[in-house]
């Protein structure tokens, strides 16, 4: 056996494979740079747009839900009513519960943007039960009526109380009540 070293011959097709591999690698790099990278940037931009639209839709949904609630409460807020309307409402409620109203006076209105807060100051004479029903009628009114304050005094503790007058009993009460409501200006 002859120990001759074989010389490896370079074949031309090895160079062709290397050149083709380099060209393919360049095409992939160029394709990634000019096709894939802009697509990923556009994809990120589209995701950001989608998230913004989703947030807008959520906000619109919340506004619609609040609008439904406002429509319910809107019925409870009188429109363009004056203090005379409130005086009439309170007088009607008092007569319904057979509460005597010796005095009812309007208070000073307070402006709050699109709304005005109206007050009336009512002096009443009645039993505890009548007073309780009267206040319950005010607080459960279809319109927003609120009892701001109540000062109660038993009749027999008043200097002017006549024991045998027959109109009121000793444990009946005199009360001074401040009642308010909110009305819209327009």
The 8 nearest C-alpha neighbors of each residue, nearest first, counted from 0:
[[1, 2, 3, 4, 5, 6, 7, 8],
 [0, 2, 3, 4, 5, 6, 7, 8],
 [3, 1, 0, 4, 5, 6, 7, 8],
 [2, 4, 1, 5, 0, 6, 7, 8],
 [5, 3, 6, 2, 1, 7, 0, 8],
 [4, 6, 3, 7, 8, 2, 1, 9],
 [5, 7, 8, 4, 3, 9, 10, 2],
 [8, 6, 5, 9, 10, 4, 3, 13],
 [7, 9, 6, 10, 5, 11, 13, 12],
 [10, 8, 7, 11, 13, 12, 14, 6],
 [9, 11, 12, 13, 8, 14, 7, 15],
 [10, 12, 13, 14, 9, 15, 16, 8],
 [11, 13, 15, 14, 10, 16, 9, 17],
 [14, 12, 16, 15, 11, 10, 17, 9],
 [15, 13, 17, 12, 16, 11, 18, 10],
 [14, 16, 12, 18, 13, 17, 19, 11],
 [17, 15, 19, 13, 14, 18, 20, 12],
 [16, 18, 20, 14, 19, 15, 21, 13],
 [17, 19, 21, 15, 20, 16, 14, 22],
 [20, 18, 22, 16, 21, 17, 23, 15],
 [21, 19, 17, 23, 22, 18, 16, 24],
 [20, 22, 24, 18, 19, 23, 25, 17],
 [23, 21, 19, 25, 24, 20, 26, 18],
 [24, 22, 26, 20, 25, 21, 19, 27],
 [23, 25, 21, 27, 22, 26, 20, 28],
 [26, 24, 22, 28, 23, 27, 29, 21],
 [25, 27, 23, 29, 24, 28, 30, 22],
 [28, 26, 30, 24, 25, 29, 31, 23],
 [27, 29, 25, 31, 30, 26, 32, 24],
 [28, 30, 32, 26, 31, 27, 25, 33],
 [31, 29, 27, 34, 33, 28, 32, 26],
 [30, 32, 35, 28, 29, 34, 33, 27],
 [31, 33, 29, 30, 36, 34, 28, 35],
 [32, 34, 30, 31, 29, 35, 36, 37],
 [35, 33, 30, 31, 36, 37, 32, 38],
 [34, 36, 31, 38, 37, 32, 39, 33],
 [35, 37, 39, 38, 32, 34, 31, 40],
 [38, 36, 40, 39, 35, 34, 41, 33],
 [37, 39, 41, 35, 36, 40, 42, 34],
 [40, 38, 42, 36, 41, 37, 43, 35],
 [41, 39, 37, 43, 42, 38, 44, 36],
 [40, 42, 44, 38, 39, 43, 45, 37],
 [41, 43, 39, 45, 40, 44, 38, 46],
 [44, 42, 46, 40, 45, 41, 39, 47],
 [43, 45, 41, 47, 42, 46, 48, 40],
 [44, 46, 48, 42, 47, 43, 41, 49],
 [47, 45, 49, 43, 48, 44, 42, 50],
 [46, 48, 50, 44, 45, 49, 51, 43],
 [49, 47, 45, 51, 46, 50, 52, 44],
 [48, 50, 46, 52, 47, 51, 53, 45],
 [49, 51, 53, 47, 48, 52, 46, 54],
 [52, 50, 48, 54, 53, 49, 55, 47],
 [53, 51, 55, 49, 54, 50, 56, 48],
 [52, 54, 50, 56, 55, 51, 49, 57],
 [53, 55, 57, 51, 52, 56, 58, 50],
 [56, 54, 52, 58, 53, 57, 59, 51],
 [57, 55, 59, 53, 58, 54, 60, 52],
 [58, 56, 60, 54, 55, 59, 53, 61],
 [57, 59, 55, 61, 60, 56, 54, 62],
 [60, 58, 56, 62, 61, 57, 55, 63],
 [61, 59, 57, 63, 58, 62, 56, 64],
 [60, 62, 64, 58, 59, 63, 65, 57],
 [61, 63, 59, 65, 64, 60, 66, 58],
 [64, 62, 66, 60, 61, 65, 59, 67],
 [65, 63, 61, 67, 66, 62, 60, 68],
 [66, 64, 68, 62, 67, 63, 69, 61],
 [65, 67, 69, 63, 64, 68, 62, 70],
 [68, 66, 70, 64, 65, 69, 63, 71],
 [69, 67, 65, 71, 66, 70, 72, 64],
 [68, 70, 66, 72, 71, 67, 73, 65],
 [71, 69, 73, 67, 68, 72, 66, 74],
 [70, 72, 68, 69, 73, 74, 67, 75],
 [73, 71, 69, 75, 74, 70, 68, 76],
 [72, 74, 70, 76, 75, 71, 69, 77],
 [75, 73, 72, 76, 71, 70, 77, 142],
 [76, 74, 142, 72, 73, 143, 141, 77],
 [75, 77, 73, 182, 74, 142, 143, 181],
 [78, 76, 182, 80, 183, 75, 79, 142],
 [77, 79, 183, 80, 182, 185, 76, 184],
 [78, 80, 184, 183, 185, 182, 81, 77],
 [81, 79, 78, 84, 77, 182, 82, 83],
 [80, 82, 83, 84, 79, 85, 117, 182],
 [81, 83, 85, 84, 86, 117, 105, 80],
 [84, 82, 86, 81, 85, 87, 80, 105],
 [83, 85, 87, 82, 86, 81, 80, 88],
 [84, 86, 88, 82, 87, 83, 89, 81],
 [87, 85, 83, 89, 84, 88, 90, 82],
 [86, 88, 90, 84, 85, 89, 91, 83],
 [89, 87, 85, 91, 90, 86, 84, 92],
 [88, 90, 92, 86, 91, 87, 93, 85],
 [91, 89, 87, 93, 92, 88, 86, 94],
 [92, 90, 88, 94, 93, 89, 87, 95],
 [93, 91, 95, 89, 90, 94, 88, 96],
 [94, 92, 98, 90, 96, 95, 91, 97],
 [93, 95, 97, 91, 96, 92, 98, 90],
 [94, 96, 92, 93, 97, 91, 98, 133],
 [95, 97, 93, 94, 98, 129, 133, 92],
 [98, 96, 94, 95, 93, 99, 129, 125],
 [97, 99, 93, 125, 96, 94, 100, 124],
 [98, 100, 124, 123, 101, 125, 97, 93],
 [99, 101, 123, 102, 122, 98, 124, 103],
 [102, 100, 122, 123, 99, 103, 124, 121],
 [103, 101, 122, 100, 121, 104, 123, 120],
 [102, 104, 121, 120, 122, 119, 105, 100],
 [103, 105, 120, 119, 121, 106, 102, 86],
 [104, 106, 119, 118, 120, 82, 107, 103],
 [105, 107, 118, 119, 108, 104, 120, 117],
 [106, 108, 109, 118, 105, 117, 119, 116],
 [107, 109, 117, 116, 106, 118, 115, 110],
 [110, 108, 116, 115, 107, 111, 117, 114],
 [109, 111, 115, 112, 114, 116, 108, 113],
 [112, 110, 114, 115, 113, 109, 116, 181],
 [113, 111, 114, 110, 115, 184, 183, 109],
 [112, 114, 184, 183, 111, 115, 185, 110],
 [115, 113, 183, 111, 112, 184, 182, 110],
 [114, 116, 110, 182, 109, 111, 181, 183],
 [115, 117, 181, 109, 108, 180, 110, 182],
 [118, 116, 108, 180, 179, 82, 181, 115],
 [119, 117, 179, 106, 178, 105, 108, 107],
 [118, 120, 105, 106, 178, 104, 177, 121],
 [121, 119, 177, 104, 103, 176, 105, 178],
 [120, 122, 103, 176, 175, 102, 123, 119],
 [123, 121, 175, 102, 174, 100, 101, 103],
 [122, 124, 100, 174, 99, 173, 101, 121],
 [123, 125, 173, 99, 172, 98, 174, 100],
 [126, 124, 98, 172, 171, 129, 130, 99],
 [125, 127, 171, 129, 128, 172, 130, 124],
 [126, 128, 130, 129, 131, 171, 172, 125],
 [129, 127, 131, 126, 130, 132, 125, 133],
 [128, 130, 132, 126, 131, 127, 133, 125],
 [129, 131, 133, 127, 128, 132, 134, 126],
 [130, 132, 128, 134, 129, 133, 135, 127],
 [133, 131, 135, 129, 134, 130, 136, 128],
 [132, 134, 130, 136, 135, 131, 129, 96],
 [135, 133, 137, 131, 136, 132, 130, 138],
 [134, 136, 132, 138, 137, 133, 139, 131],
 [137, 135, 133, 139, 134, 138, 140, 132],
 [136, 138, 134, 140, 135, 139, 144, 133],
 [137, 139, 135, 145, 140, 136, 144, 134],
 [140, 138, 136, 137, 135, 141, 144, 142],
 [141, 139, 142, 137, 138, 136, 144, 143],
 [140, 142, 75, 139, 143, 144, 74, 138],
 [141, 143, 75, 140, 144, 76, 77, 74],
 [144, 142, 180, 75, 76, 145, 181, 140],
 [143, 145, 180, 179, 142, 137, 138, 140],
 [146, 144, 179, 178, 138, 147, 180, 143],
 [145, 147, 178, 148, 177, 179, 138, 144],
 [146, 148, 177, 178, 145, 179, 149, 176],
 [149, 147, 177, 176, 146, 150, 178, 175],
 [148, 150, 176, 175, 151, 177, 174, 147],
 [149, 151, 175, 174, 176, 148, 152, 173],
 [152, 150, 174, 173, 149, 172, 175, 153],
 [153, 151, 173, 172, 174, 154, 150, 156],
 [152, 154, 172, 156, 155, 170, 171, 173],
 [155, 153, 172, 156, 157, 169, 171, 173],
 [154, 156, 169, 157, 153, 160, 170, 162],
 [157, 155, 154, 153, 158, 152, 160, 169],
 [158, 156, 155, 154, 159, 160, 153, 152],
 [157, 159, 160, 156, 155, 161, 154, 162],
 [158, 160, 157, 161, 155, 154, 156, 162],
 [161, 159, 157, 158, 155, 162, 154, 156],
 [162, 160, 164, 163, 159, 155, 165, 158],
 [163, 161, 164, 160, 169, 168, 165, 155],
 [162, 164, 165, 161, 166, 168, 167, 160],
 [165, 163, 161, 166, 162, 167, 160, 168],
 [166, 164, 163, 167, 168, 162, 161, 169],
 [165, 167, 164, 168, 163, 161, 162, 171],
 [168, 166, 165, 171, 169, 164, 125, 154],
 [167, 169, 171, 170, 166, 165, 162, 154],
 [168, 170, 155, 154, 171, 167, 162, 153],
 [171, 169, 168, 153, 154, 172, 155, 126],
 [172, 170, 126, 168, 154, 169, 125, 153],
 [173, 171, 153, 154, 152, 125, 124, 126],
 [172, 174, 124, 152, 123, 151, 154, 153],
 [175, 173, 151, 123, 150, 122, 176, 152],
 [174, 176, 122, 150, 121, 149, 123, 151],
 [177, 175, 149, 121, 148, 120, 174, 178],
 [176, 178, 120, 148, 147, 119, 146, 121],
 [179, 177, 146, 119, 147, 145, 118, 176],
 [180, 178, 118, 145, 117, 144, 146, 119],
 [179, 181, 144, 117, 143, 116, 145, 182],
 [180, 182, 116, 115, 117, 76, 114, 143],
 [183, 181, 77, 115, 76, 114, 78, 80],
 [182, 184, 114, 78, 185, 79, 113, 115],
 [185, 183, 79, 114, 113, 78, 182, 115],
 [184, 183, 79, 78, 113, 114, 182, 80]]
